Amino acid sequence: MEGLDSMIDDLYTKVNYTLKPAAISPTKFVTSDLLVDQVEDWSEVRSPSRARRRMKQGHRQNVHHRVVPSSKVIQQGDTMVMHPATLDALQKVLDKQTMDYVDKQFLNALYGGVVR
C-alpha cells in the first residue's frame, strides 16, 4: 500500500489546487491494466554496485523484478487513459479538494469573510 500512498501524494502535488470538479466533468476516464511499470527491487542486496558488476558477469543476484501501476496518464482529446490504481488515487485527491472547497464556501457563508 505504500506505493499507492506515494502515488496519491504525487498526484496531490501535481493536480492544480484551483481545479473545480465541474471543470473536468466532460472528461472520459478509461482504465487499462496494461499501464504498468517494471521496477527492480535492490533492497535485499548488500552492495548494489557489486551486485550490478557481478550480474554483468552472469552471477545470480538477489534482485526482484516487480510490476507496479504506472502513474502516467495518456490524454487524447477528452479521454484520459490510466491504470485503475491511478484513477482511484486521482479520485481521492479530487474528493479531498472538493471537500476543502465546500468547507471553505460554507465557512465563508457562516462567518461572512474570507477563510483560507
C-alpha positions in Angstrom: 0.0 0.0 0.0 3.0 2.3 0.4 3.2 2.6 -3.4 -0.4 3.8 -3.6 0.1 6.3 -0.8 3.1 7.8 -2.6 1.1 7.8 -5.8 -1.6 9.8 -4.0 0.9 12.2 -2.6 2.4 12.7 -6.1 -0.9 13.3 -7.7 -2.0 15.7 -4.9 1.1 17.8 -5.6 0.6 17.7 -9.4 -3.2 18.5 -9.5 -3.9 22.2 -9.7 -5.4 23.2 -6.4 -7.8 25.7 -8.0 -9.3 22.9 -10.2 -13.1 22.7 -9.7 -14.9 19.4 -10.1 -17.1 20.9 -12.8 -14.1 21.7 -14.9 -13.3 18.0 -15.6 -16.8 16.6 -15.8 -16.8 16.2 -19.6 -13.6 14.2 -19.5 -13.9 10.5 -20.0 -11.8 8.2 -17.9 -10.7 4.9 -19.3 -8.8 2.3 -17.2 -6.3 -0.1 -18.6 -4.4 -2.8 -16.6 -1.7 -2.6 -19.3 -0.3 0.7 -17.9 2.3 -0.8 -15.5 6.0 -0.1 -14.8 8.6 -2.8 -14.4 10.9 -1.9 -11.4 13.9 -3.6 -9.9 13.9 -4.0 -6.1 17.5 -3.9 -4.9 16.6 -3.6 -1.2 17.8 -7.2 -0.4 21.2 -6.6 -2.0 24.1 -5.7 0.4 26.1 -3.8 -2.1 24.3 -2.7 -5.2 27.4 -1.7 -7.2 29.0 -5.1 -6.5 25.7 -6.8 -7.4 25.5 -4.9 -10.7 29.1 -5.8 -11.6 28.5 -9.5 -10.8 25.2 -9.5 -12.6 27.0 -8.5 -15.8 29.3 -11.4 -15.3 26.3 -13.8 -15.2 26.0 -14.4 -11.5 22.6 -14.6 -9.9 21.8 -11.7 -7.6 19.0 -11.1 -5.1 17.3 -8.5 -7.2 13.5 -8.8 -7.5 11.6 -7.6 -10.6 8.2 -6.2 -9.7 5.3 -4.8 -11.7 3.7 -1.7 -10.2 0.9 0.5 -11.5 2.1 3.4 -13.6 1.3 6.9 -12.5 1.4 8.1 -16.1 -1.8 9.3 -17.8 -2.4 9.3 -21.5 -4.7 12.0 -22.7 -6.2 12.1 -26.2 -8.8 14.7 -26.7 -11.3 14.5 -23.9 -10.3 10.9 -22.9 -7.8 10.1 -20.3 -6.4 6.5 -20.1 -4.8 5.4 -16.8 -4.3 2.4 -14.6 -7.2 1.7 -12.2 -5.0 2.4 -9.1 -4.1 5.8 -10.6 -7.7 6.5 -11.2 -8.5 5.6 -7.5 -5.7 7.9 -6.3 -6.9 10.7 -8.6 -10.5 10.3 -7.2 -9.2 10.5 -3.7 -7.3 13.7 -4.5 -10.3 15.3 -6.2 -12.7 14.3 -3.4 -10.4 15.9 -0.9 -10.1 19.1 -3.0 -13.9 19.1 -3.4 -14.5 18.8 0.3 -11.9 21.6 1.0 -13.7 23.8 -1.5 -17.1 23.1 0.0 -15.8 23.6 3.6 -14.3 27.0 2.6 -17.6 28.1 0.9 -19.6 27.0 4.0 -17.2 28.8 6.4 -17.2 31.9 4.2 -21.0 32.0 4.3 -21.1 31.2 8.0 -18.5 33.9 9.1 -19.1 36.4 6.3 -15.5 36.7 5.5 -12.7 35.1 3.5 -11.5 31.8 5.1 -8.2 30.4 3.7 
